[in-house]
Amino acid sequence: MSFPSYNQSKKELEKQRKEYKSQISRLNRLLFAEQKNEKNAFEALKDINKKIEVRNKLINTINLEAKLLANQIKNNERKIDKLNKNLSALKADYADMIYKSYKSKSQQSRTMFLLSSQNFYQAYKRLEYMKQYRSFRKKQGEEIVLQAKVIEKVKDSLVLQKKEKDILILSEEGQKKEIEADKKNQEDLISKIKKKESKYKRDLRKNVKEEKRIAAKIDKLIKAEIAKANRATKKKFKSAPKTTKKNEFILSPEAKILASKFEKNKGNLPWPVEESIITRRYGVQPHPIFPGITINSPGMHFTTSKGSDATAIFDGEVLNVLIGSGKTKNVMVRHGNYITSYNHLENAYVKKGDKIVTGQKIGKIFTDKVKNKTTLIFVLFKNTKRLNPKSWLAKR
């Protein structure tokens, strides 16, 4: 393995390891700050599964990092062996050179060597040879010192790498012990859930049905808002197209610019909750507890600490503020032909028609007193089509 490749890979793995440790810290802070009661067994199991998943990723990263270090340690040991052999050869050559110089009786032999020259040119060449010989001896000595320093440097690097590997192994053992404790909790929770499995499944079906009802209601409202906005655009701008694709915004020049800016920021948009973790991804996915059951998530779920606010991910205008189940609110913001939806708010700080900017507080996120969780449901649309927010938000 070459040094640049090793350093690059090591740096990437270190960054990954720190991120997973940071994720575990956030999970402990946001999901395990309070003791879960028996009513929360279902939610607690989802949380513990999430933590085990992240811990396994951390252990895998530590393993890769330790293997990388082990390979580099072997390379450095081979390098030290080769350098030691070179140094021994240099020392042997130098010793032989010194011995021969000593046998030639130094100054007297040099003088006779010059005086025995047949002509001036030969004497000059012999003098030059003697100078070169002295210079070569000096360089040989310097090369021996330099090689010795290189060996010491590689040895120091080797010691550090071995220490680093030992620390990683200890860290891996610590994580494995934590996973064992988590799995024990996991088994206890599974046992509790199995006793009331039918109840949990009934509640799950009820929740899925409610989510579908809310999604259909939002779809209907967006279509109505698009039709309303298009009528206003046609009235204001005579150059606006008279016909357009069904359920698509007719964009004014200003709205086109805003939509273009939104698109250019794809992959770099800020998260709608600064301090949070993703507890549900977008799209169709297997249920985290019950095998064979799938869920279709219209957006991403961000779990955060109690009292947190949702913030706008981009400039725009409030399209509508809806009242959902349990009197929670859903603020919808238009960005040209894109819409961001901030659902599960306790209260909204904005109203329909308000102009907002990136980072502006939209509303306070609702805390479920039964689940003891503060979760924002974030959905992204282009016209009426739902998009995966993960592709648009900045990576963490």
MARMIPA-293364 format. One record per residue: x, y, z of N, C-alpha, C in turn; residue in three letters. Coordinates in steps of 0.001 Angstrom, whole numbers, plus 500000, padded with zeros to 6 digits. Layout:
MARMIPA-293364
XYZXYZXYZALA;...
This chain:
MARMIPA-293364
500851498801500000500000500000500000500881501242500000MET;500618502148499109501419503375499062500994504316500169SER;501880505218500561501585506122501672500391507030501410PHE;500283507665500202499111508537499977497802507782500105PRO;497738506539499536496514505736499609496199505379501051SER;497246504990501802497056504631503213496533505818504002TYR;497191506975503855496787508163504619495381508608504271ASN;495036508542502985493701508949502539492637508029503135GLN;492874506697503031491909505729503559491788505851505069SER;492908506039505743492912506154507194492122507381507634LYS;492323508475506911491610509718507226490108509537507062LYS;489699508854505994488270508610505738487659507741506836GLU;488389506699507243487888505799508286487810506498509640LEU;488806507339509943488781508120511190487558509030511230GLU;487291509680510104486130510578510002484837509789510203LYS;484763508602509580483580507749509689483380507304511143GLN;484489506894511787484415506419513174483917507526514097ARG;484436508742513915484009509879514744482526510190514529LYS;482069510054513271480660510340512960479744509315513642GLU;480120508028513613479299507007514263479273507206515779TYR;480402507584516366480447507847517807479558509042518152LYS;479584510045517253478737511219517436477263510848517330SER;476941509936516388475560509468516223475072508759517491GLN;475930507902518057475566507177519287475326508164520424ILE;476166509186520492476009510226521520474665510940521362SER;474299511255520093473015511923519832471846510993520152ARG;471996509711519803470943508729520110470700508654521610LEU;471775508591522387471647508525523846470986509780524405ASN;471337510923523797470816512197524291469355512414523893ARG;469002512029522667467662512327522155466644511197522353LEU;467124509958522423466195508829522532466224508123523888LEU;467327508293524606467450507544525861467689508455527063PHE;467284509701526938467484510663528036466643510289529254ALA;465469509713528998464570509318530094464273507826530025GLU;464040507240531165463725505807531236462374505540530561GLN;462349504529529683461105504178529000460222503331529928LYS;458919503635529958458022502792530765457477501661529892ASN;456693500792530505456224499598529799455343499928528605GLU;454618501044528671453749501451527569454574501802526331LYS;455836502176526539456684502598525430457581501484524908ASN;457268500227525223458126499104524823458353499067523315ALA;457296499348522546457379499314521082458367500370520579PHE;458222501604521087459123502694520694460544502428521195GLU;460645501895522420461964501611523000462713500573522169ALA;461992499580521650462632498553520822463148499148519514LEU;462354500028518905462805500698517682464085501487517949LYS;464111502162519107465282502978519468466515502119519708ASP;466314501006520433467457500139520750467988499475519484ILE;467075499135518546467497498566517253468358499559516478ASN;467940500820516537468690501881515848470102501994516432LYS;470192501941517765471497502090518404472396500891518095LYS;471821499679518101472606498476517771473127498570516336ILE;472275499062515434472665499223514019473874500149513892GLU;473832501281514587474940502247514516476197501679515176VAL;476024500980516316477182500379516992477867499339516090ARG;477073498541515364477655497555514444478457498231513333ASN;477939499353512844478669500120511817479980500666512390LYS;479927501111513642481131501633514305482176500525514472LEU;481729499344514925482654498214515102483278497820513767ILE;482478497793512712482988497463511384484051498467510936ASN;483803499746511198484764500796510828486054500652511630THR;485926500359512936487108500158513790487924498970513269ILE;487231497880512860487916496702512307488711497054511059ASN;488077497804510156488749498211508916489974499073509213LEU;489810499979510183490913500865510566492064500055511177GLU;491722499073512030492747498232512669493485497385511622ALA;492745496856510628493371496074509561494324496938508728LYS;493885498160508472494715499097507711496019499375508456LEU;495909499576509773497097499817510605497989498578510644LEU;497367497396510731498141496151510770498967495990509490ALA;498366496308508342499083496235507062500244497219507027ASN;499995498437507530501041499449507534502163499083508508GLN;501793498453509635502811497994510593503715496956509926ILE;503110496011509198503901495004508481504824495652507451LYS;504282496625506705505081497335505705506271498043506354ASN;506011498680507494507092499402508180508121498439508768ASN;507662497279509249508612496269509765509512495757508642GLU;508916495537507452509719495121506292510689496220505881ARG;510204497460505958511038498604505594512234498723506542LYS;511980498539507852513063498610508842514086497507508582ILE;513607496309508265514497495182507973515387495495506775ASP;514801496040505729515557496396504522516565497503504810LYS;516126498515505577517030499627505921518195499145506780LEU;517915498217507702518985497664508557520014496905507723ASN;519546496152506714520458495421505825521320496398505018LYS;520686497463504525521440498490503783522484499150504673ASN;522076499424505915522983500073506869524166499155507180LEU;523897497875507352524976496916507633525956496865506465SER;525422496877505226526285496860504031527122498136503954ALA;526512499278504243527248500557504234528370500560505271LEU;528046500055506455529047500015507528530203499087507165LYS;529875497946506529530921496995506117531838497615505065ALA;531226498299504057532028498971503013532915500050503622ASP;532338500815504566533081501910505188534247501366506019TYR;533985500277506755535040499664507581536178499143506707ALA;535815498523505573536821498006504642537661499134504066ASP;537003500263503752537690501437503205538690502009504213MET;538275502104505469539134502642506540540339501717506747ILE;540066500397506728541151499425506939542200499526505838TYR;541739499642504586542686499752503463543487501047503533LYS;542830502116503955543523503413504103544601503313505168SER;544261502592506236545228502440507338546440501626506869TYR;546195500569506095547282499709505620548227500440504674LYS;547681501440503955548511502178502985549377503245503648SER;549364503324504987550201504259505755549950505707505389LYS;548781506016505007548263507377504834549179508311504065SER;549751509369504774550380510523504131551590510118503291GLN;552464509222503844553684508811503128553311508137501819GLN;552351507223501869551945506510500659551359507468499628SER;550573508436500102549985509414499177551084510212498463ARG;552121510630499230553233511435498650553985510615497612THR;554290509355497958555018508496497017554165508228495772MET;552857508120496000551934507885494884551996509059493893PHE;552086510282494408552176511474493549553543511590492889LEU;554651511385493670556021511566493156556389510517492108LEU;555745509388492172556064508320491205555354508524489860SER;554667509629489721553971509925488453554982510136487339SER;554651509687486127555560509793484978555577511187484388GLN;554475511962484580554431513346484070553452514168484917ASN;553384515462484606552550516391485373551064516028485263PHE;550654515650484062549239515331483843548817514135484703TYR;549720513109484761549402511931485582549353512292487063GLN;550238513184487491550248513618488902548944514358489234ALA;548486515198488275547234515951488474546047514988488602TYR;545990513978487738544887513022487765544881512243489079LYS;546133511859489558546223511119490816545768511983492002ARG;546091513275491948545668514200493011544132514317493053LEU;543540514406491849542081514484491750541423513209492285GLU;542035512085491970541518510805492452541513510760493981TYR;542623511249494570542754511252496032541685512147496675MET;541420513300496022540360514203496522538987513519496470LYS;538746512868495322537455512173495157537298511042496186GLN;538400510361496472538378509267497443538023509783498837TYR;538640510936499227538336511539500530536867511966500591ARG;536387512573499471534989513018499397534036511826499503SER;534401510724498846533574509529498886533492508959500302PHE;534646508948500993534664508474502384533751509319503267ARG;533821510635503040532974511549503826531485511279503557LYS;531142511112502268529745510844501895529267509512502464LYS;530142508515502474529782507217503040529440507357504517GLN;530235508132505227529977508373506648528650509083506865GLY;528390510117506020527133510863506125525930509984505802GLU;526095509086504805525020508179504413524676507221505552GLU;525688506770506289525458505880507436524639506596508504ILE;524992507859508797524261508655509799522820508876509342VAL;522661509205508041521330509465507486520452508207507540LEU;520997507067507170520256505808507207519819505475508628GLN;520708505722509580520386505457510991519221506326511448ALA;519203507595511007518113508518511373516791508072510760LYS;516861507611509498515649507135508820515075505928509566VAL;515949505019509976515509503829510723514822504233512018ILE;515401505193512737514815505662514000513442506285513772GLU;513338507049512676512064507703512354510980506655512062LYS;511319505639511275510354504591510944509990503798512199VAL;510983503570513078510729502863514334509755503644515217LYS;509957504970515288509046505828516072507629505750515517ASP;507528505791514181506219505700513520505563504358513832SER;506379503301513851505895501955514131505334501852515553LEU;506036502439516498505589502435517903504236503123518035VAL;504099504289517370502834505041517416501691504242516795LEU;501983503594515669500954502804514989500501501626515847GLN;501447500983516542501090499859517411500233500324518585LYS;500571501495519132499772502064520222498363502384519739LYS;498290502983518539496994503345517954496143502101517717GLU;496779501028517243496064499776517003495533499201518323LYS;496354499251519370495927498756520693494718499534521207ASP;494729500866520993493606501715521431492336501335520669ILE;492478501084519359491329500692518538490752499350518992LEU;491630498413519318491174497089519775490403497223521092ILE;490914498068522008490222498313523277488859498956523043LEU;488835499906522090487584500589521746486570499603521184SER;487047498685520328486164497667519741485584496766520832GLU;486427496356521781485963495509522887484901496218523725GLU;485114497531523942484134498337524690482795498396523986GLY;482832498589522653481601498653521866480867497308521865GLN;481628496211521829481018494875521851480292494629523182LYS;480877495098524278480231494975525590478940495783525635LYS;478987496995525023477792497850524970476693497170524160GLU;477081496536523046476098495843522201475471494676522957ILE;476286493965523733475757492851524530474670493337525493GLU;474936494492526140473945495077527056472703495511526287ALA;472913496129525096471780496565524268470939495374523819ASP;471612494289523453470884493096522978470084492448524104LYS;470609492533525318469869492019526478468576492821526646LYS;468685494156526543467488495016526599466547494708525449ASN;467133494459524283466346494146523088465512492885523307GLN;466133491854523862465426490589524134464285490786525124GLU;464543491595526166463501491871527168462312492588526542ASP;462610493556525661461551494333525009460751493474524036LEU;461449492603523291460767491701522349459811490788523107ILE;460267490311524269459425489441525104458146490171525535SER;458300491455525926457131492248526349456180492494525180LYS;456760492782524014455940493090522833455165491864522362ILE;455804490695522414455134489461521964453865489173522766LYS;453893489572524025452721489351524885451522490185524421LYS;451838491350523792450768492246523325450898492513521821LYS;451394491514521104451678491693519681450435492105518891GLU;449305491466519167448077491763518416447660493219518609SER;447827493732519837447478495134520126448390496080519344LYS;449698495779519371450650496636518656450371496637517158TYR;450018495473516617449725495385515189448455496161514836LYS;447460496105515718446224496883515502446552498379515475ARG;447353498805516449447758500217516517448555500614515277ASP;449400499688514823450223499955513641449343500151512406LEU;448369499244512218447458499371511070446667500675511135ARG;446278501029512343445540502278512546446407503475512162LYS;447671503459512560448593504550512243448854504647510745ASN;449026503474510106449263503443508656448059504026507912VAL;446881503648508355445644504150507750445542505671507912LYS;445890506155509109445832507595509379446854508349508538GLU;448041507773508389449081508406507564448639508519506110GLU;447971507479505599447464507498504224446385508566504060LYS;445527508672505075444446509665505028445033511080504990ARG;446042511316505834446680512646505882447381512939504554ILE;448081511922503997448799512106502726447822512453501604ALA;446662511782501572445639512048500543445074513463500698ALA;444876513865501950444357515213502233445349516282501760LYS;446632516034502015447677516983501602447758517051500077ILE;447676515880499428447713515847497960446571516669497368ASP;445393516503497931444203517238497462444387518738497653LYS;444941519114498821445144520531499114446183521145498176LEU;447266520408497902448314520925497005447746521155495604ILE;446955520213495127446333520376493798445456521620493751LYS;444708521848494831443842523040494907444680524314494947ALA;445777524283495693446653525457495803447356525755494484GLU;447734524693493756448366524882492437447382525540491477ILE;446146525045491460445110525617490575444863527080490920ALA;444809527376492211444571528744492681445741529659492295LYS;446969529165492506448169529960492177448262530203490675ALA;447894529202489873447960529336488417446964530372487903ASN;445780530407488499444785531421488095445329532825488372ARG;445967532986489533446529534290489909447675534675488972ALA;448523533707488597449669533970487698449180534373486310THR;448153533675485792447596533999484470446992535402484445LYS;446366535745485555445733537056485656446774538174485714LYS;447873537927486443448901538947486641449834539068485441LYS;450172537941484817451127537949483703450419537517482421PHE;450263538454481534449563538183480277450339537193479408LYS;451681537180479592452527536292478781452537534854479309SER;451908534621480453451887533265481040451138532319480114ALA;451618531065479998450936530102479116449495529837479575PRO;448613529754478627447188529553478952446910528122479438LYS;447721527201478875447552525804479297448877525293479852THR;448810524368480752450003523746481337449653522313481707THR;450662521530482075450415520157482502449576520166483763LYS;448724519174483878447828519101485026448621519005486329LYS;448174519763487310448762519768488658450235520204488684ASN;450578521150487807451918521740487815451803523258487890GLU;452683523885488665452676525339488798453048526023487484PHE;452318527094487149452765528009486093453684529007486803ILE;454932529065486380455920529872487106456050531272486531LEU;455965532248487403456257533637487036457776533752486898SER;458294534836486286459764535001486178460454534891487541PRO;459849535485488558460424535443489908460434534013490465GLU;459336533287490238459228531901490725460211530979490011ALA;460473531258488713461446530466487948462848530605488537LYS;463205531837488893464524532109489490464664531383490827ILE;463595531443491632463614530805492948463742529287492807LEU;462995528703491890463053527253491659464440526833491177ALA;465020527673490294466363527382489770467409527406490891SER;467294528382491785468218528470492924468063527274493858LYS;466818526865494060466528525707494914467196524456494333PHE;467053524278493024467633523105492346469159523111492419GLU;469758524301492294471224524408492332471789524048493709LYS;470962524150494725471401523826496085471135522376496471ASN;470757521566495494470477520154495772471709519486496382LYS;471503518809497504472604518138498199473300519004499218GLY;472921520291499267473555521226500200472552522007501060ASN;471285521623500973470265522336501750470382521972503230LEU;470168522929504131470302522636505571469193521718506064PRO;469458521029507156468437520177507770467349521041508387TRP;466099520552508397465006521356508972465038521424510504PRO;465865520570511121466081520610512576467583520456512791VAL;468203521420513422469661521432513539470187520241514336GLU;469745520092515579470221519014516452469197517889516427GLU;469439516873515587468440515810515427469068514550514859SER;468280513470514871468679512218514221467522511738513352ILE;467850511013512291466815510489511390466301509176511968ILE;465023509124512293464433507905512865463532507164511876THR;463269507772510723462571507048509650462989507639508317ARG;463335506741507374463743507186506047462521507390505139ARG;462793507897503946461738508111502942461498506811502165TYR;460256506609501764459910505527500832459478504226501479GLY;459301503218500628458857501895501085460025501199501772VAL;459751500640502958460806499994503747460190498962504685GLN;460974497934505071460435496935506005460202497564507376PRO;459172497101508055458898497615509396460038497211510325HIS;460527498133511184461692497825512030461463496750513088PRO;460203496407513368459906495417514418459274494149513853ILE;458212494308513042457441493141512582457866492712511175PHE;458469491525511036458879491023509709457660490833508811PRO;457850491070507532456770490863506569455853492058506400GLY;456003493053507269455180494270507166456049495396506614ILE;455525496094505611456260497232505052455506498528505340THR;456262499604505402455662500928505574456122501819504427ILE;455278502749504056455620503684502984455668505086503587ASN;456869505577503790457033506879504424457070507990503382SER;456178508986503468456154510061502472457321511038502603PRO;457992510977503771459109511887504004460070511308505018GLY;460834512171505663461794511736506672461349512210508053MET;461619511368509069461297511715510450462579512137511169HIS;462577513355511699463724513871512446463337513964513926PHE;464008513186514773463736513235516208464750514153516877THR;464252515031517730465088516052518346464735516189519827THR;465303517178520482465026517380521907463758518227522092SER;463125518051523233461878518756523547462091520271523484LYS;461113520975522876461189522433522787461907522945521551GLY;462367522028520666463087522440519454462149523022518404SER;462724523868517538461963524499516450462350523909515103ASP;461382523894514189461655523547512792462047524830512077ALA;463039524742511172463499525937510443463401525722508941THR;463170526790508208463020526730506745464352526342506104ALA;464296525431505142465530524990504489465893525899503299ILE;464939526803502906465225527702501772464220528855501777PHE;464584529908501050463670531060500900462381530604500223ASP;461273531247500574460013530897499935458833531657500514GLY;457638531162500216456398531767500696455513530672501298GLU;454898530969502438454039529985503107452810529739502228VAL;452675528487501774451568528119500892450293527915501704LEU;450446527265502884449287527028503751449751526515505110ASN;448882526641506089449118526069507422447925525180507733VAL;448182523867507803447096522905508016447024522478509480LEU;445837522099509903445636521538511238445450520035511073ILE;446344519257511703446287517805511558445632517127512743GLY;445826515805512838445265515043513947445955515455515246SER;445185515476516322445738515903517611446047517382517636GLY;445432518116516683445606519571516561447054519993516280LYS;447856519040515764449207519420515337449104520182514020THR;450127520980513723450091521835512523451115521380511491LYS;450804521703510248451679521386509125451858522657508297ASN;453086523183508287453379524401507515453965523987506173VAL;453348524472505085453824524167503734454383525426503102MET;455615525317502613456310526484502044456605526219500566VAL;456274527204499734456497527066498293457813527735497889ARG;458589527021497033459845527545496484459769527395494955HIS;459033528260494288458821528109492848457848526974492611GLY;458332525875492007457463524703491831457827523570492804ASN;458594523918493841458931522971494914458169523361496190TYR;457822522363496980457115522613498244457806521818499351ILE;458072522473500479458575521764501656457471521769502714THR;457290520606503355456224520443504339456837520124505699SER;456469520921506722456991520769508085455813520341508962TYR;455695519032509131454518518468509793454829518007511217ASN;453799518022512049453875517589513459454407518722514343HIS;453858519923514104454245521094514891453207521354515989LEU;453708521759517138452809522129518246452141523462517953GLU;452915524395517429452354525669516965453204526227515840ASN;452611527108515034453296527705513888453618529168514183ALA;454802529582513740455208530986513921454912531824512682TYR;454380531184511635454122531879510365452676531624509946VAL;452226532402508954450855532214508433450899532216506912LYS;449795531810506314449700531723504853450031533068504209LYS;450884533027503172451256534238502438452529534889502945GLY;453043534471504127454272535066504675455475534709503807ASP;456361535715503581457635535470502914458634535038503982LYS;459351533970503715460317533498504707461689533328504068ILE;462720533235504929464097533076504448464713531808505047VAL;465803531374504430466515530180504900466900530317506371THR;466589529274507145466959529279508560465931529903509482GLY;464872530503508893463839531138509727463034530073510472GLN;462692530356511715461910529419512518460484529334511982LYS;460030528102511737458703527841511172457681527594512286ILE;458106526831513297457198526501514398457875525574515398GLY;457243525436516541457751524548517596457290523117517323LYS;458199522157517417457878520757517112457134520118518280ILE;456113519351517936455252518715518931455975517560519644PHE;455771517463520955456311516351521747455177515419522141THR;455268514162521672454263513149522006454481512696523452ASP;453501512933524280453640512623525720453607511119526008LYS;452973510344525122452929508893525311454264508260524888VAL;454696508600523683455966508069523163457175508788523759LYS;456913509982524310457978510816524885459032511151523828ASN;458545511526522641459442511862521529459017513157520873LYS;460010513914520429459774515165519699460244514925518267THR;459284514735517354459627514329515983458980515234514942THR;459809515693513994459318516476512852459222515556511642LEU;458080515622510938457921514872509685458139515866508547ILE;459210515646507783459592516576506719459360515921505363PHE;458562516590504516458224516053503191458593517082502127VAL;459091516589501006459503517466499899458748517084498631LEU;458203518101497941457449517887496698458051518708495554PHE;457895518177494332458035518995493131456672518942492479LYS;455958520077492521454537520111492193453811519138493131ASN;453227518044492599452533517091493485453345515816493723THR;454526515732493103455347514522493226456257514595494455LYS;456171513560495276457049513507496455458467513113496049ARG;459452513759496683460863513484496412461543512966497678LEU;462685512315497486463458511834498635464293512989499202ASN;463972513464500394464718514600500962466208514326501140PRO;466563513063501320467968512714501551468874513212500416LYS;468346513175499176469137513610498006469332515120497985SER;468497515844498707468516517317498664469201517951499872TRP;469133517269501000469718517833502216471221517548502290LEU;471942518415502984473384518249503134473700516966503902ALA;474787516303503511475178515060504185475792515375505555LYS;475530514465506502476114514591507841476720513278508277ARG;
